[in-house]
Amino acid sequence: MDNQIDGGSRHIEIDQINGLIEAAGADGAREILDAFWRTSEELLDLMASQMTDGALELAANTAHSLKGMAANVGASALAAAANDLEIACQKKDATAATGHLQGTRTQYEAARSSLLDHLSQADTKLADTKLAGTK
């Protein structure tokens, strides 16, 4: 489990996030994640609306999109929660889907917090490395 940050349950894949930071830099990774957060919030709101309208098939497609996006940025627990939501919507189980939507929102917040903490740690390590290089 040393390649994951968990805070009680698995939230993000550290190796995947570190690869993003290496490729794009901390600022670039932050920009990518900012776009991810905005889109995720929009998808969560869209799913809530779709579910309220009884459009569970559409909500399943939206959950699938969120699942893929979360997996792409290393938010593994969010991806798993979105998968559970997708399955409940595919089964047309509105009660379970409503519970899974709340769980997905909770995992979104946990992943966001973990990712921001990790980016902050990356910034600190970069600053320490720069300081060590000037001595």
N, C-alpha and C positions, 0 to 999 in steps of 0.2 A: 504494500500500500504506500510505499514511499514516493510513488509518482502521482499521488492524488492528495488534494486538500480536502478534508472532510468536515471538520467541525461537528462530528457526530454521525454524519452519513456522507457518502461520496457525493461531491458536488462538481468538481472540475478535474480534468486530466492535466496535470502539471507539465508532462512532456509535450503535450500538444500546444499548450499555452506558451511554453518556452520556445517552441519552434516558431510560433507566430511572432513572438518578441524578437527572436533572432532574425527572422526574415524581414519584418517591417519596422523593427525598433519599438521601444516602449511607446513613443508618441503615435506611430503608425498603428500599433496594436490597439491603442486606446481609441483611435478614430474608427477602426474596424468594429470594435466592441460597442462604441457609441451608436453606430448604425444598427448593429445587432439588437441593442436595447430598444431603440425606437421601433424597429420592425416587430420585435417580440411583443412589446406593449400593444401595438396596433393589432397583432394577431390574437392576443389574449382578449382584447375588447371585441374583436370581430367574432371570435368563437362564442363569447357570452351572448352577443346579439343573435347569432345563428341558432344557438340553443334555445334562447327565449322564443324565437320564431318557430321552433320545432324542426329546424333544418339540420338534423343531426348528420346527414350525409355530407353536407357542406362543412359542418364543424369538424368532421373526421378528416376531410381534406386539409383544412386549415391546421388541425393538430399535426398532421403528417408534415406539413411545411415547417412548423415550429420545431418538430422533432429533428428534422434534417439540419436546420440552421443551428440548433443547439449542439448537435453532434459535431458540426463543422468547427465550432469555436471551443470544443472541449468541455461543454457544460453537460456532462454525462447524466447527472441526476435529473436535470431539466428535460433532457431527451427521453429518459425513461418515463418520467411523469407524463410527457406529451404522448408517448406511445400508449400508456394506459388510458389516457383520455381518448385517443384515436380509436382504440379497440371498443371502449364503452359506446362511443358514438356509432361505430360500425354495427354494433349489436342493437342499436336503437334503444339503449337503456339510459333514459334521460336522468333518472335518479343517480345512477353510478357516474354518469358523465358530469353532472353538477358537482359531485364530490371530487372527481378527478380534476375538474377545472380549478377548484380551490387549491388542490394539491399542486397543480402545475404552477399556479401563481406563487405559492409558497416556495417551490423549487426555483422559480425565476428569481425571486428576491435573494434566496440563499446563494445561487450561482453568481448573481451580480455582485453581492458582497464579497464572495470568495475571489472572484476575478479582479475586482478593484483592489482588494488587499494584496493579491499577488503582483499586480502591476506596480503598486506602491513599493513593495519589497524589491522589485526589479529596478525601480528608480533609485532606491537607496543603495543597492549593490553597485549600480553603474556609477553613482556619485562617489562611493567609497573607492572604486577602482580608479576613477579619475584622480582622486586625491592621492592615492598611493603612487600613481604614476608621476605626480609632480614633486614628490619628495626626493 
